[in-house]
Amino acid sequence: MGIAYIHVVEGATGGSRDIAPFDFGSLRRRFNNTYIANNGYDLELAASRLAEGKADLFAFGRPFIANPDLVERLKTRTPLTEFNSATLYGGGSAGYTDYPAIAASSRP
Ligand SMILES: Cc1cc2nc3c(=O)[nH]c(=O)nc-3n(C[C@H](O)[C@H](O)[C@H](O)COP(=O)(O)O)c2cc1C
């Protein structure tokens, strides 16, 4: 069918990556176009999976909620702000627009 990509939540969404039984490696090998991996990735895990050829792209969910400048943080290896599940769906700015960007003074 010429499917351009698949976007795979590996494991239980927002939970364990080790949910069984599913062979994500087999899915990756059988699909010839872009494989986007998601669920519990950080920079180190994404870099190692990329180097191993286990995915082409990586999607980040919770880290983006807590880090509006996630891409810059990953590029500069700036520590990430912890995700706070207590402020999800709150209806106000808390946990929505108040996570801090990298302070200008700490930018490389
Ligand atoms: C607050 C919140 C809302 C989400 N809503 C959806 C949704 O509507 N549909 C969906 O497919 N996944 C949803 N997800 C799951 C994420 O897309 C993603 O698969 C999951 O957070 C794992 O990725 P992560 O470890 O990078 O956060 C949601 C996750 C969070 C934290």
The ligand as a MOL file (V3000), in Angstrom:
LIG
                    3D

  0  0  0     0  0            999 V3000
M  V30 BEGIN CTAB
M  V30 COUNTS 31 33 0 0 0
M  V30 BEGIN ATOM
M  V30 1 C -1.3220 13.7780 29.1010 0
M  V30 2 C -1.1680 12.7510 28.0130 0
M  V30 3 C -2.1540 12.6290 27.0560 0
M  V30 4 C -2.0380 11.6840 26.0490 0
M  V30 5 N -3.0150 11.6030 25.0980 0
M  V30 6 C -2.8960 10.7210 24.0900 0
M  V30 7 C -3.8880 10.6620 23.0710 0
M  V30 8 O -4.8750 11.3840 23.0860 0
M  V30 9 N -3.7200 9.7470 22.0860 0
M  V30 10 C -2.6090 8.9320 22.0340 0
M  V30 11 O -2.4920 8.1390 21.0890 0
M  V30 12 N -1.6600 8.9810 22.9870 0
M  V30 13 C -1.7800 9.8490 24.0050 0
M  V30 14 N -0.8180 9.9070 24.9770 0
M  V30 15 C 0.3140 8.9530 24.9270 0
M  V30 16 C 1.5200 9.6130 24.2800 0
M  V30 17 O 1.2340 9.9570 22.9300 0
M  V30 18 C 2.7300 8.6840 24.2920 0
M  V30 19 O 2.4570 7.5100 23.5560 0
M  V30 20 C 3.1080 8.2710 25.7170 0
M  V30 21 O 3.1420 9.4000 26.5790 0
M  V30 22 C 4.4880 7.5710 25.7250 0
M  V30 23 O 5.4890 8.4200 25.2280 0
M  V30 24 P 6.5000 9.1790 26.2350 0
M  V30 25 O 7.1480 8.1170 27.0780 0
M  V30 26 O 7.4550 9.8930 25.3380 0
M  V30 27 O 5.6580 10.0920 27.0590 0
M  V30 28 C -0.9150 10.8350 25.9980 0
M  V30 29 C 0.0810 10.9490 26.9760 0
M  V30 30 C -0.0360 11.9100 27.9740 0
M  V30 31 C 1.0660 12.0080 29.0180 0
M  V30 END ATOM
M  V30 BEGIN BOND
M  V30 1 1 1 2
M  V30 2 1 2 3
M  V30 3 2 2 30
M  V30 4 2 3 4
M  V30 5 1 4 5
M  V30 6 1 4 28
M  V30 7 2 5 6
M  V30 8 1 6 7
M  V30 9 1 6 13
M  V30 10 2 7 8
M  V30 11 1 7 9
M  V30 12 1 9 10
M  V30 13 2 10 11
M  V30 14 1 10 12
M  V30 15 2 12 13
M  V30 16 1 13 14
M  V30 17 1 14 15
M  V30 18 1 14 28
M  V30 19 1 15 16
M  V30 20 1 16 17
M  V30 21 1 16 18
M  V30 22 1 18 19
M  V30 23 1 18 20
M  V30 24 1 20 21
M  V30 25 1 20 22
M  V30 26 1 22 23
M  V30 27 1 23 24
M  V30 28 2 24 25
M  V30 29 1 24 26
M  V30 30 1 24 27
M  V30 31 2 28 29
M  V30 32 1 29 30
M  V30 33 1 30 31
M  V30 END BOND
M  V30 END CTAB
M  END
